[in-house]
Amino acid sequence: MKYPKDFENLIDCFKRLPGVGFKSAERMAHHVLNFKPEYLEEFSNSLLNINNLKRCKTCNNLTDRNLCDICLDLDRNTDIICVVQDIKDLFAIERSNHFNGVFHVLDGVISPNKGILPENLNLDGLIKRAKEAKEIIIATNPNIDGETTALFIADLLKRDDLKITRLAYGLPMGGNLEYSDEVTILKSFENRRSF
């Protein structure tokens, strides 16, 4: 026996989400089926209102206006720009409440194997913004593509009066040395600081 067509379509929509297979999508669809009418309306309106979102003209962050809240915040230090791969990384850093500069979202990293080259990234805006900056913090992921991108950006923006830094990485808080891989331990030693 098959589900009604509209219910199958809902399952198919949930299956398009990352990491969601048929069983999980089916479970979510059944859950949505039991929403109260007012919550179902709120849920569907949220999906429809995604069309109102756009990218900040300055940093490429997600916004519903021309500029995002971070770029509009006059208390932010515009001399320090943190370069991130994507919007999720920006929000991860923001949640830490330890960074008061501004951001620049690349929308990816250089990955020749995947056909992603420097011209596919949001680098033009960064080049313009870097002219007024005092420090660029490169916060791409610590993997081969992230490192390649970081090196490319550092070379692209290099000038005597611009400080270019990379987020440190190494052992996580609460982690155990015995479970850490060799590269993590190496980076921990390289990025050690005075105590």
C-alpha positions in Angstrom: 0.0 0.0 0.0 1.2 3.5 -0.8 0.9 6.8 1.0 -1.3 9.5 -0.6 0.7 11.5 -3.2 0.9 14.7 -1.1 2.3 12.7 1.8 4.9 11.0 -0.4 5.9 14.5 -1.7 6.4 15.6 1.9 8.6 12.6 2.6 10.6 13.3 -0.5 11.2 16.9 0.6 12.5 15.8 4.0 14.8 13.3 2.2 16.5 16.1 0.5 17.9 17.4 3.8 21.5 16.3 4.6 21.8 13.0 6.5 18.1 12.2 6.2 17.1 8.9 4.8 13.7 7.4 4.0 12.9 6.3 7.6 13.8 9.6 9.2 11.9 11.5 6.5 8.9 9.3 7.0 9.0 9.9 10.8 9.3 13.7 10.3 6.4 13.7 7.8 4.2 11.8 10.3 5.3 14.3 13.0 4.3 17.3 10.8 1.0 15.6 10.1 0.2 15.9 13.8 1.0 19.6 14.1 -1.7 21.8 15.5 -3.1 24.0 12.7 -1.6 27.2 14.0 1.9 25.6 14.3 1.6 24.1 10.8 0.8 27.5 9.4 3.8 29.0 11.2 6.0 26.1 9.9 4.9 26.5 6.3 5.2 30.3 6.5 8.8 29.9 7.7 9.6 27.8 4.7 8.0 30.3 2.3 9.7 33.3 4.0 13.1 31.9 3.2 12.7 33.6 -0.1 13.0 36.9 1.7 16.5 36.1 2.8 19.5 37.5 0.9 23.2 38.0 1.3 24.7 41.0 3.1 26.3 43.3 0.4 29.4 43.8 2.6 30.2 40.5 4.2 28.0 37.9 2.4 26.2 36.9 5.7 22.6 35.9 5.7 20.2 38.9 6.2 16.7 40.1 5.3 18.1 43.6 4.5 20.9 45.0 2.4 23.3 44.8 5.4 23.4 42.2 8.2 23.2 43.0 11.9 26.9 42.5 12.3 27.8 45.0 9.6 25.3 47.5 11.0 26.7 47.2 14.6 28.7 50.3 15.2 30.3 48.7 18.3 32.1 46.1 16.1 35.8 46.5 15.3 35.9 46.9 11.5 39.7 46.8 11.6 39.6 43.0 12.2 38.0 40.8 9.6 37.4 37.1 10.3 37.3 35.1 7.0 35.0 32.0 7.2 34.1 29.3 4.7 30.3 29.6 5.2 27.5 31.1 7.2 27.4 28.2 9.7 31.0 29.0 10.6 30.2 32.6 11.2 27.4 31.7 13.6 29.5 29.2 15.4 32.1 31.9 16.1 29.3 34.4 17.1 27.9 32.0 19.6 31.2 31.9 21.4 30.8 35.7 22.2 34.6 36.1 22.0 35.0 38.0 18.7 34.0 41.6 18.3 35.3 42.2 14.8 33.5 41.7 11.5 33.3 38.7 9.1 33.7 37.8 5.5 31.9 34.7 4.1 33.8 33.0 1.3 31.0 30.5 0.3 33.4 27.6 0.2 37.1 26.7 -0.1 39.5 26.1 -3.0 39.1 22.4 -4.0 40.4 21.6 -7.5 39.2 18.0 -7.1 35.6 19.3 -6.8 36.2 22.0 -9.5 36.1 24.9 -7.0 38.8 27.5 -7.9 39.6 30.9 -6.4 37.3 32.6 -8.9 34.4 30.6 -7.5 34.8 32.1 -4.0 33.7 35.5 -2.7 37.3 37.0 -2.8 36.7 40.3 -4.7 34.8 41.8 -1.7 37.5 40.6 0.7 40.3 42.2 -1.4 38.4 45.5 -1.2 37.7 45.3 2.5 41.2 44.2 3.4 42.6 47.5 2.1 41.1 49.2 5.2 41.7 46.4 7.7 44.5 46.0 10.2 44.1 42.2 10.7 42.7 39.4 8.7 41.9 36.2 10.7 41.6 33.2 8.4 39.1 30.7 10.0 38.8 28.1 7.3 38.6 24.4 8.4 41.8 22.7 9.4 41.9 20.3 6.4 43.7 20.2 3.1 41.2 22.5 1.3 40.9 24.8 4.2 44.7 25.1 4.5 45.1 25.6 0.7 42.5 28.4 0.8 44.2 30.0 3.9 47.6 30.0 2.2 46.0 31.4 -1.0 44.3 34.2 0.9 47.4 35.0 2.9 49.5 35.3 -0.3 46.7 37.3 -2.0 46.4 39.9 0.8 50.0 40.1 1.9 51.3 43.6 2.7 53.6 45.0 5.4 50.9 46.8 7.4 48.3 44.0 7.4 48.5 41.3 10.1 47.3 38.0 8.7 46.6 35.3 11.3 45.1 31.8 11.4 42.9 30.4 14.1 44.9 28.0 16.3 43.9 24.4 16.5 45.0 21.4 18.5 43.6 19.4 21.4 39.9 20.0 22.2 38.9 20.9 25.8 37.9 17.8 27.6 39.7 15.6 25.1 42.3 12.9 25.9 45.7 12.7 24.4 45.5 8.9 23.9 42.6 9.4 21.4 44.2 12.3 19.4 45.7 11.7 16.0 49.3 12.6 15.1 48.4 15.8 13.2 46.2 17.1 16.1 49.1 16.6 18.5 51.6 18.2 16.1 49.4 21.2 15.7 49.0 21.4 19.5 52.7 21.6 19.9 53.1 24.1 17.1 50.4 26.4 18.6 51.4 26.1 22.2 51.6 29.3 24.3 53.3 30.4 27.5 51.6 29.4 30.7 
